[in-house]
Amino acid sequence: MLQYRPPQAFTVDFADSSINYKLLFWVRNPLETFGLGSDLRQAFWTAFDDNGIGIPFPQRQVYPMEWPPSKEQTHWLGSPTQQLQAEADSDSANDLTGETS
C-alpha cells in the first residue's frame, strides 16, 4: 500500500484582483495529474459559488484623448459637487473683477 503525504495549500501572492494559492497533491500515476488538477479546480469553483464567494475581475475604461487637450476636453478632478462649486467660485471671482469667460 502506498503512503501519500496529505495535500498542502500555500498562499503565494496577493495580486491586484486575486489571492493566488498553490496546492500540492500526490498521485499514483503522473498521467492522472492533469485530470485530477482540473477536477480540484472545478471543486473549488463550485465550493466558492455555493458559499457566495465571487472572484473580482478588473474592469477598465479607456478614453481616447488628443494631446495637448483642448479646453473642452479638460476634465475636472473630484466629485461633481466639487466641480460645480469650483465653477461657481470661478464665476463669482469673474463677477467681482468684471471679467467674462
Secondary structure as the mmCIF struct_conf table of DSSP 4:
data_model
#
loop_
_struct_conf.conf_type_id
_struct_conf.id
_struct_conf.beg_label_comp_id
_struct_conf.beg_label_asym_id
_struct_conf.beg_label_seq_id
_struct_conf.end_label_comp_id
_struct_conf.end_label_asym_id
_struct_conf.end_label_seq_id
HELX_LH_PP_P HELX_LH_PP_P1 ARG A 5 PRO A 7
STRN STRN1 GLN A 8 PHE A 14
BEND BEND1 ASP A 16 SER A 17
STRN STRN2 ILE A 19 LEU A 24
BEND BEND2 ARG A 28 ASN A 29
HELX_RH_3T_P HELX_RH_3T_P1 PRO A 30 GLU A 32
HELX_RH_AL_P HELX_RH_AL_P1 THR A 33 ASP A 50
TURN_TY1_P TURN_TY1_P1 ASN A 51 GLY A 52
BEND BEND3 TRP A 67 PRO A 68
HELX_LH_PP_P HELX_LH_PP_P2 PRO A 69 SER A 70
HELX_RH_3T_P HELX_RH_3T_P2 LYS A 71 GLN A 73
HELX_LH_PP_P HELX_LH_PP_P3 THR A 74 LEU A 77
BEND BEND4 GLY A 78 GLY A 78
HELX_RH_AL_P HELX_RH_AL_P2 PRO A 80 THR A 97
TURN_TY1_P TURN_TY1_P2 GLY A 98 GLY A 98
#
